Amino acid sequence: MSTVDEASVIAHQLDEVTEGTRRGNRTWFVAGKAFMWERPFTKADLKRRGDVTQPSGPILALSVEDLDDKQAALAAHPRSFFTISHFDGYAAVLVQVDRATKRELAEAIRDAWLASAPARLTSGYVR
């Protein structure tokens, strides 16, 4: 399916994207604002999930426009998109990268970029 390196290539095709680290994890920014980041589970996440099977492979967090968009993304991609209690009330989804198709990932990255980029960059895009 997809990889984090492929996600990075997709992100860098968008305007003013830079890559760095935040909290020790690869993070992609547009105009200085994070829109995608690696999000491995913390010990606290694992404890909160209890006996629930943990997703395998790399996980990316992607910003979304708002909580309605979050619910729509989760409903549209139940195989690869998910959330955890730490993200309750937060406009972002988690993506199990190796379960997402390249198309799903590309669309989600573009939407995350659109949700985070300043208007001067997004005017040519249809939301």
N, CA, C and O of each residue as an XYZ file, in Angstrom:
508
protein
N       0.830     -1.176      0.000
C       0.000      0.000      0.000
C       0.885      1.254      0.000
O       1.518      1.535     -1.018
N       0.953      1.996      1.068
C       1.682      3.262      1.087
C       2.766      3.253      2.162
O       2.772      2.414      3.063
N       3.686      4.216      2.037
C       4.765      4.366      3.016
C       4.854      5.827      3.453
O       4.298      6.715      2.806
N       5.553      6.059      4.545
C       5.766      7.427      5.024
C       6.608      8.200      4.013
O       6.369      9.388      3.796
N       7.583      7.552      3.394
C       8.390      8.249      2.385
C       7.537      8.678      1.198
O       7.742      9.760      0.647
N       6.580      7.841      0.800
C       5.665      8.243     -0.273
C       4.796      9.418      0.172
O       4.531     10.329     -0.613
N       4.363      9.400      1.407
C       3.582     10.515      1.944
C       4.406     11.801      1.912
O       3.884     12.872      1.602
N       5.677     11.692      2.229
C       6.553     12.854      2.204
C       6.679     13.427      0.791
O       6.642     14.643      0.603
N       6.826     12.557     -0.183
C       6.913     13.006     -1.577
C       5.633     13.742     -1.972
O       5.689     14.801     -2.597
N       4.485     13.182     -1.607
C       3.205     13.821     -1.907
C       3.136     15.197     -1.258
O       2.754     16.171     -1.906
N       3.499     15.279      0.006
C       3.441     16.551      0.733
C       4.337     17.600      0.090
O       3.948     18.761     -0.035
N       5.522     17.198     -0.313
C       6.470     18.161     -0.881
C       6.062     18.658     -2.264
O       6.674     19.593     -2.780
N       5.048     18.059     -2.872
C       4.533     18.548     -4.146
C       3.606     19.747     -3.955
O       3.244     20.416     -4.923
N       3.223     20.015     -2.711
C       2.350     21.138     -2.394
C       3.191     22.374     -2.067
O       4.351     22.255     -1.672
N       2.611     23.541     -2.230
C       3.341     24.803     -2.050
C       3.806     25.028     -0.613
O       3.085     24.753      0.347
N       5.017     25.529     -0.497
C       5.631     25.975      0.760
C       5.677     24.920      1.860
O       5.572     25.244      3.043
N       5.834     23.671      1.473
C       5.944     22.599      2.461
C       7.403     22.440      2.867
O       8.298     22.390      2.024
N       7.618     22.363      4.155
C       8.934     22.072      4.697
C       8.796     20.870      5.624
O       7.712     20.561      6.118
N       9.902     20.215      5.841
C       9.908     19.047      6.719
C      10.903     19.274      7.839
O      11.997     19.794      7.620
N      10.517     18.885      9.024
C      11.403     19.001     10.172
C      11.015     17.959     11.204
O      10.405     16.939     10.882
N      11.375     18.230     12.439
C      10.967     17.347     13.524
C      10.278     18.170     14.597
O      10.593     19.339     14.815
N       9.357     17.544     15.238
C       8.655     18.131     16.376
C       8.424     16.994     17.343
O       7.884     15.952     16.970
N       8.830     17.188     18.580
C       8.735     16.132     19.603
C       9.412     14.839     19.144
O       8.971     13.739     19.478
N      10.484     14.991     18.377
C      11.269     13.852     17.926
C      10.693     13.094     16.747
O      11.239     12.059     16.364
N       9.607     13.577     16.160
C       8.956     12.892     15.044
C       8.978     13.757     13.784
O       8.878     14.983     13.846
N       9.111     13.083     12.637
C       9.036     13.807     11.368
C       7.718     14.556     11.298
O       6.658     14.021     11.622
N       7.810     15.817     10.865
C       6.631     16.674     10.778
C       6.725     17.491      9.501
O       7.804     17.945      9.120
N       5.578     17.677      8.839
C       5.517     18.475      7.622
C       4.707     19.720      7.927
O       3.649     19.660      8.552
N       5.234     20.862      7.465
C       4.665     22.170      7.757
C       4.313     22.883      6.457
O       4.949     22.665      5.426
N       3.300     23.730      6.517
C       3.016     24.660      5.439
C       2.986     26.045      6.059
O       2.229     26.308      6.994
N       3.819     26.924      5.524
C       3.921     28.288      6.046
C       4.115     28.270      7.570
O       3.557     29.104      8.283
N       4.911     27.314      8.058
C       5.242     27.228      9.476
C       4.235     26.496     10.345
O       4.453     26.362     11.549
N       3.129     26.014      9.765
C       2.094     25.327     10.548
C       2.106     23.835     10.215
O       2.060     23.457      9.045
N       2.168     22.998     11.240
C       2.180     21.546     11.033
C       0.832     21.093     10.476
O      -0.223     21.507     10.956
N       0.887     20.231      9.448
C      -0.342     19.655      8.910
C      -0.287     18.130      8.852
O      -1.321     17.484      8.685
N       0.909     17.545      8.988
C       1.074     16.099      8.979
C       2.294     15.764      9.835
O       3.320     16.439      9.764
N       2.168     14.714     10.644
C       3.292     14.323     11.480
C       3.218     12.837     11.803
O       2.139     12.249     11.869
N       4.387     12.248     12.001
C       4.428     10.865     12.460
C       3.883     10.840     13.881
O       4.189     11.717     14.688
N       3.075      9.832     14.180
C       2.446      9.783     15.503
C       2.467      8.363     16.048
O       1.441      7.682     16.064
N       3.644      7.914     16.496
C       3.681      6.589     17.130
C       2.905      6.629     18.438
O       2.754      7.686     19.051
N       2.418      5.473     18.856
C       1.703      5.397     20.124
C       2.667      5.593     21.280
O       3.781      5.070     21.274
N       2.228      6.346     22.260
C       2.988      6.525     23.495
C       2.582      5.427     24.475
O       1.611      4.707     24.241
N       3.322      5.304     25.563
C       2.949      4.339     26.597
C       1.559      4.647     27.141
O       0.780      3.735     27.417
N       1.248      5.936     27.295
C      -0.080      6.330     27.793
C      -1.172      5.937     26.796
O      -2.243      5.486     27.202
N      -0.913      6.102     25.499
C      -1.885      5.681     24.480
C      -2.159      4.186     24.594
O      -3.312      3.756     24.578
N      -1.104      3.406     24.709
C      -1.246      1.950     24.791
C      -2.037      1.549     26.036
O      -2.870      0.644     25.985
N      -1.771      2.224     27.145
C      -2.483      1.917     28.382
C      -3.969      2.241     28.238
O      -4.820      1.462     28.665
N      -4.285      3.406     27.629
C      -5.685      3.792     27.443
C      -6.426      2.827     26.524
O      -7.620      2.593     26.711
N      -5.735      2.267     25.538
C      -6.376      1.350     24.587
C      -6.608     -0.029     25.190
O      -7.424     -0.796     24.679
N      -5.906     -0.349     26.263
C      -6.125     -1.615     26.957
C      -5.924     -2.814     26.061
O      -4.860     -2.985     25.465
N      -6.950     -3.645     25.967
C      -6.868     -4.898     25.215
C      -7.154     -4.732     23.721
O      -7.116     -5.712     22.976
N      -7.437     -3.520     23.280
C      -7.725     -3.285     21.866
C      -6.454     -3.543     21.058
O      -5.372     -3.088     21.429
N      -6.592     -4.269     19.960
C      -5.447     -4.560     19.100
C      -4.868     -3.252     18.558
O      -5.596     -2.396     18.054
N      -3.566     -3.117     18.668
C      -2.894     -1.901     18.222
C      -2.660     -1.951     16.720
O      -2.284     -2.997     16.192
N      -2.878     -0.826     16.013
C      -2.563     -0.793     14.589
C      -1.079     -1.069     14.375
O      -0.233     -0.644     15.161
N      -0.783     -1.781     13.305
C       0.613     -2.069     12.989
C       1.143     -1.024     12.019
O       0.382     -0.259     11.426
N       2.441     -1.008     11.874
C       3.073     -0.129     10.893
C       3.077      1.324     11.307
O       2.615      1.681     12.391
N       3.606      2.160     10.425
C       3.710      3.582     10.735
C       2.346      4.271     10.750
O       1.428      3.904     10.016
N       2.250      5.272     11.603
C       1.017      6.041     11.738
C       1.336      7.511     11.508
O       2.295      8.048     12.060
N       0.514      8.148     10.684
C       0.610      9.588     10.468
C      -0.637     10.246     11.034
O      -1.736      9.698     10.939
N      -0.465     11.410     11.615
C      -1.597     12.247     11.999
C      -1.722     13.322     10.930
O      -0.727     13.890     10.480
N      -2.957     13.590     10.532
C      -3.225     14.587      9.499
C      -4.296     15.545      9.992
O      -5.333     15.121     10.502
N      -4.043     16.825      9.839
C      -5.040     17.824     10.199
C      -6.244     17.721      9.276
O      -6.119     17.329      8.116
N      -7.399     18.072      9.796
C      -8.616     18.197      8.996
C      -9.215     19.565      9.297
O      -8.843     20.220     10.271
N     -10.142     19.983      8.452
C     -10.728     21.322      8.583
C     -11.424     21.524      9.925
O     -11.218     22.538     10.593
N     -12.250     20.550     10.314
C     -13.008     20.672     11.563
C     -13.465     19.281     11.993
O     -13.143     18.284     11.346
N     -14.211     19.225     13.080
C     -14.632     17.927     13.611
C     -15.627     17.207     12.694
O     -15.679     15.978     12.687
N     -16.410     17.958     11.925
C     -17.299     17.314     10.950
C     -16.484     16.631      9.859
O     -16.806     15.517      9.448
N     -15.435     17.292      9.390
C     -14.555     16.675      8.389
C     -13.855     15.453      8.963
O     -13.626     14.471      8.256
N     -13.519     15.515     10.239
C     -12.895     14.366     10.889
C     -13.830     13.168     10.842
O     -13.418     12.072     10.462
N     -15.081     13.369     11.225
C     -16.044     12.273     11.222
C     -16.268     11.737      9.811
O     -16.407     10.529      9.617
N     -16.300     12.631      8.830
C     -16.484     12.204      7.440
C     -15.294     11.374      6.969
O     -15.480     10.356      6.303
N     -14.082     11.793      7.304
C     -12.882     11.048      6.905
C     -12.848      9.675      7.558
O     -12.507      8.684      6.912
N     -13.198      9.617      8.828
C     -13.211      8.333      9.534
C     -14.249      7.386      8.934
O     -13.995      6.189      8.797
N     -15.416      7.921      8.578
C     -16.471      7.093      7.992
C     -16.103      6.631      6.579
O     -16.441      5.515      6.182
N     -15.419      7.478      5.830
C     -15.075      7.156      4.442
C     -13.941      6.143      4.337
O     -13.841      5.431      3.338
N     -13.087      6.071      5.353
C     -11.893      5.216      5.286
C     -11.721      4.383      6.556
O     -10.691      4.490      7.222
N     -12.703      3.559      6.901
C     -12.621      2.825      8.176
C     -11.492      1.800      8.227
O     -11.090      1.385      9.314
N     -10.988      1.394      7.100
C      -9.917      0.392      7.073
C      -8.569      0.990      7.466
O      -7.728      0.302      8.046
N      -8.358      2.278      7.150
C      -7.034      2.859      7.342
C      -7.014      4.108      8.224
O      -5.956      4.457      8.748
N      -8.138      4.789      8.406
C      -8.191      5.996      9.233
C      -8.821      5.641     10.575
O      -9.745      4.830     10.642
N      -8.317      6.250     11.635
C      -8.883      5.999     12.960
C      -8.547      7.164     13.865
O      -7.887      8.116     13.450
N      -8.998      7.086     15.089
C      -8.686      8.102     16.089
C      -8.487      7.396     17.425
O      -8.787      6.211     17.573
N      -7.985      8.136     18.372
C      -7.819      7.626     19.739
C      -8.335      8.693     20.689
O      -8.544      9.837     20.288
N      -8.537      8.327     21.927
C      -9.123      9.265     22.888
C      -8.282     10.535     23.048
O      -8.832     11.602     23.320
N      -6.984     10.438     22.887
C      -6.126     11.619     22.984
C      -6.510     12.678     21.947
O      -6.255     13.864     22.156
N      -7.120     12.262     20.833
C      -7.499     13.171     19.758
C      -8.967     13.597     19.840
O      -9.456     14.279     18.940
N      -9.673     13.209     20.898
C     -11.063     13.636     21.056
C     -11.135     15.164     21.074
O     -10.402     15.821     21.814
N     -12.022     15.715     20.255
C     -12.194     17.164     20.194
C     -11.115     17.879     19.403
O     -11.107     19.110     19.361
N     -10.211     17.154     18.778
C      -9.101     17.735     18.028
C      -9.291     17.428     16.549
O      -9.581     16.288     16.187
N      -9.134     18.419     15.702
C      -9.376     18.286     14.262
C      -8.190     17.626     13.560
O      -7.418     18.283     12.862
N      -8.065     16.323     13.759
C      -7.022     15.534     13.103
C      -7.439     14.071     13.119
O      -8.168     13.628     14.006
N      -6.968     13.337     12.133
C      -7.198     11.896     12.071
C      -5.851     11.186     12.072
O      -4.822     11.778     11.745
N      -5.871      9.932     12.437
C      -4.689      9.089     12.369
C      -4.852      8.146     11.180
O      -5.948      7.664     10.895
N      -3.751      7.898     10.501
C      -3.785      7.039      9.322
C      -2.762      5.922      9.493
O      -1.577      6.171      9.716
N      -3.236      4.710      9.385
C      -2.357      3.539      9.377
C      -1.809      3.457      7.949
O      -2.461      2.920      7.054
N      -0.627      3.987      7.755
C      -0.079      4.247      6.425
C      -0.045      3.005      5.548
O      -0.405      3.073      4.373
N       0.374      1.892      6.086
C       0.506      0.698      5.250
C      -0.829      0.056      4.879
O      -0.861     -0.923      4.134
N      -1.929      0.604      5.395
C      -3.268      0.128      5.005
C      -3.969      1.105      4.079
O      -4.997      0.765      3.493
N      -3.433      2.318      3.934
C      -4.051      3.337      3.080
C      -3.589      3.161      1.637
O      -2.427      2.851      1.374
N      -4.516      3.364      0.713
C      -4.114      3.366     -0.688
C      -3.382      4.670     -0.977
O      -3.507      5.644     -0.235
N      -2.633      4.676     -2.045
C      -1.917      5.897     -2.426
C      -2.901      7.034     -2.688
O      -2.631      8.184     -2.340
N      -4.025      6.720     -3.292
C      -5.036      7.752     -3.579
C      -5.621      8.313     -2.283
O      -5.724      9.529     -2.126
N      -6.007      7.428     -1.349
C      -6.537      7.881     -0.053
C      -5.534      8.793      0.645
O      -5.884      9.860      1.149
N      -4.288      8.351      0.660
C      -3.248      9.113      1.336
C      -3.038     10.465      0.666
O      -2.938     11.484      1.349
N      -2.970     10.484     -0.656
C      -2.760     11.739     -1.390
C      -3.904     12.716     -1.126
O      -3.664     13.903     -0.902
N      -5.140     12.231     -1.150
C      -6.291     13.100     -0.891
C      -6.269     13.634      0.537
O      -6.554     14.809      0.769
N      -5.933     12.774      1.489
C      -5.904     13.193      2.889
C      -4.789     14.212      3.137
O      -4.973     15.155      3.907
N      -3.646     14.028      2.497
C      -2.542     14.981      2.656
C      -2.922     16.322      2.051
O      -2.674     17.369      2.649
N      -3.520     16.294      0.872
C      -3.955     17.543      0.237
C      -4.974     18.257      1.128
O      -4.892     19.471      1.316
N      -5.931     17.507      1.676
C      -6.938     18.109      2.549
C      -6.310     18.674      3.823
O      -6.721     19.730      4.304
N      -5.314     17.972      4.370
C      -4.622     18.466      5.566
C      -3.886     19.761      5.245
O      -3.901     20.706      6.033
N      -3.243     19.795      4.081
C      -2.540     21.004      3.644
C      -3.535     22.150      3.485
O      -3.280     23.267      3.936
N      -4.679     21.867      2.834
C      -5.702     22.902      2.651
C      -6.241     23.412      3.983
O      -6.531     24.601      4.119
N      -6.378     22.531      4.961
C      -6.890     22.921      6.274
C      -5.908     23.798      7.042
O      -6.303     24.523      7.955
N      -4.635     23.733      6.676
C      -3.600     24.423      7.439
C      -2.947     25.593      6.711
O      -2.414     26.496      7.356
N      -2.978     25.593      5.403
C      -2.285     26.606      4.613
C      -3.023     27.949      4.665
O      -4.246     27.986      4.799
N      -2.278     29.039      4.558
C      -2.932     30.351      4.507
C      -3.694     30.521      3.188
O      -3.375     29.876      2.189
N      -4.686     31.384      3.199
C      -5.556     31.600      2.042
C      -4.771     31.966      0.780
O      -5.176     31.591     -0.320
N      -3.670     32.680      0.916
C      -2.899     33.081     -0.258
C      -2.377     31.864     -1.032
O      -2.099     31.968     -2.226
N      -2.241     30.711     -0.362
C      -1.778     29.494     -1.015
C      -2.907     28.619     -1.520
O      -2.716     27.855     -2.466
N      -4.068     28.711     -0.915
C      -5.155     27.779     -1.228
C      -6.160     28.311     -2.242
O      -7.076     27.585     -2.628
N      -6.015     29.544     -2.678
C      -7.027     30.155     -3.541
C      -7.241     29.398     -4.851
O      -8.335     29.461     -5.411
N      -6.241     28.689     -5.354
C      -6.386     27.960     -6.596
C      -6.926     26.554     -6.444
O      -7.051     25.833     -7.434
N      -7.248     26.149     -5.226
C      -7.727     24.791     -4.960
C      -9.214     24.784     -4.667
O      -9.743     25.710     -4.053
N      -9.876     23.738     -5.107
C     -11.283     23.537     -4.762
C     -11.334     22.750     -3.462
O     -10.688     21.710     -3.331
N     -12.087     23.240     -2.523
C     -12.216     22.534     -1.233
C     -13.355     21.576     -1.278
O     -13.624     20.890     -0.292
